[in-house]
């Protein structure tokens, strides 16, 4: 079970010093197979295993018209790593066909402009997970931790889950 809307406006400090969470409208429970697929995706992203990321993203239900690996690689990193973080964008740019030092506008034109492929499916559980990752990233920035990688944060739990199913 995860809450994809755990931002500061939905967290209260209680009189006893504990935290209270509000607004459970954006919660979801992943199925066991979704948990395994997401675990594999997060490990591939955290390890910068660019060959494994598209297959893992497709296993999670992401689809595009031509199933182009470049679009899957880029969107998986933007959605579940650190957002459009300069290190990631510069590392991925030559692999996916973006210009050097890509801007957010370059990314927007690439993804929405259909330059490489057109998205045909981005399942609801991935949308909520992406929102959760971006909220966590924003909280990290606000707390001074910099741009944190959700995939890297969840990698230990993902490895544990996969080790338990073998």
C-alpha positions in Angstrom: 0.0 0.0 0.0 1.3 3.4 -0.8 0.1 7.0 -0.7 1.0 9.1 -3.7 -0.1 12.4 -2.0 2.0 12.6 1.1 3.1 16.2 0.8 3.5 18.7 3.6 -0.2 19.8 3.4 -1.3 16.3 4.2 1.0 15.7 7.2 0.2 17.0 10.7 2.4 17.1 13.9 0.2 15.7 16.7 0.4 16.9 20.3 2.1 13.6 21.3 4.9 14.2 18.8 3.7 11.7 16.3 2.9 12.4 12.7 -0.6 12.2 11.4 -1.3 11.6 7.7 -4.4 13.0 6.0 -6.1 12.4 2.6 -5.9 8.8 1.5 -7.7 9.5 -1.8 -4.5 8.7 -3.8 -3.6 5.4 -2.2 -3.1 2.1 -4.0 -2.2 -1.4 -3.2 0.0 -3.1 -5.8 -0.7 -6.7 -6.7 2.1 -9.2 -6.0 3.0 -9.3 -9.7 3.0 -5.5 -9.9 5.3 -5.3 -6.9 7.8 -7.7 -8.5 7.7 -5.9 -11.8 8.2 -2.5 -10.1 11.0 -3.9 -8.0 12.8 -5.0 -11.2 12.3 -1.6 -12.8 13.5 0.3 -9.8 16.6 -1.9 -9.5 17.4 -1.4 -13.2 17.0 2.4 -12.9 19.1 2.6 -9.7 21.8 0.5 -11.2 21.8 2.6 -14.5 21.2 -0.7 -16.3 19.9 1.0 -19.4 19.6 -2.3 -21.4 17.2 -3.7 -18.7 15.1 -0.5 -18.1 12.8 -0.6 -21.2 12.0 -4.3 -20.7 11.2 -3.8 -17.0 9.1 -0.7 -17.8 7.1 -2.7 -20.4 6.6 -5.5 -17.9 5.0 -2.9 -15.6 2.4 -2.1 -18.4 3.9 0.9 -20.1 3.3 0.8 -23.9 4.1 3.0 -26.9 3.0 2.6 -30.5 6.4 1.3 -31.7 7.7 0.1 -28.3 10.8 2.2 -28.9 13.4 1.5 -26.2 14.6 5.1 -26.2 11.2 6.5 -25.1 10.8 3.8 -22.4 14.3 4.4 -21.1 13.9 8.1 -20.8 10.4 8.1 -19.3 11.3 5.5 -16.8 14.2 7.6 -15.5 12.2 10.8 -15.5 9.3 9.2 -13.8 11.0 7.0 -11.2 14.5 8.3 -10.7 15.1 12.0 -10.0 12.8 13.7 -12.5 14.5 15.6 -15.3 17.8 15.8 -13.3 20.7 17.2 -15.3 23.1 14.3 -14.6 20.5 11.7 -15.8 19.4 13.8 -18.8 23.0 14.4 -19.9 23.9 10.7 -19.5 20.8 9.6 -21.4 20.7 12.3 -24.1 23.1 10.6 -26.6 21.3 7.2 -26.0 17.8 8.5 -26.7 18.5 11.2 -29.3 18.1 14.3 -27.2 20.5 17.2 -27.8 23.4 17.8 -25.5 22.5 19.6 -22.2 18.7 19.0 -22.9 16.3 21.5 -21.4 12.8 20.7 -20.0 11.4 22.1 -23.2 13.6 19.6 -25.2 12.2 16.8 -23.1 8.6 18.0 -23.5 9.0 18.2 -27.3 10.6 14.7 -27.3 8.0 13.0 -25.2 4.8 14.8 -26.3 5.8 15.6 -29.9 6.0 11.9 -30.9 9.5 12.4 -32.3 10.5 8.9 -31.3 7.2 7.2 -30.4 3.7 7.8 -29.1 2.6 6.7 -25.6 -0.4 4.3 -25.8 -0.6 3.1 -22.2 0.7 4.5 -18.9 -1.3 2.4 -16.4 -2.9 3.9 -13.3 -0.6 2.2 -10.9 2.4 3.7 -12.7 0.8 7.2 -12.7 0.3 7.0 -8.9 3.8 5.6 -8.3 5.3 8.4 -10.5 3.4 11.0 -8.4 4.7 9.4 -5.2 8.3 9.5 -6.6 7.9 13.2 -7.5 6.4 14.1 -4.1 9.3 12.3 -2.4 11.8 14.1 -4.6 10.2 17.5 -3.9 10.3 16.8 -0.1 14.0 15.9 -0.4 14.7 19.2 -2.1 12.7 21.1 0.5 14.6 19.4 3.3 18.0 20.2 1.7 18.8 16.6 0.6 19.0 17.6 -3.0 17.4 15.7 -5.8 16.9 12.2 -4.4 16.4 9.1 -6.6 13.2 7.2 -5.6 14.6 4.1 -7.4 17.7 4.3 -5.3 15.7 4.8 -2.1 13.5 1.8 -2.8 16.3 -0.5 -4.2 17.0 -2.3 -0.8 13.4 -3.2 -0.4 13.1 -4.2 -4.0 16.2 -6.5 -3.7 14.7 -8.0 -0.5 11.4 -8.7 -2.2 13.1 -10.4 -5.2 15.3 -12.5 -2.9 12.2 -13.7 -1.0 10.5 -15.0 -4.2 13.5 -17.1 -5.4 
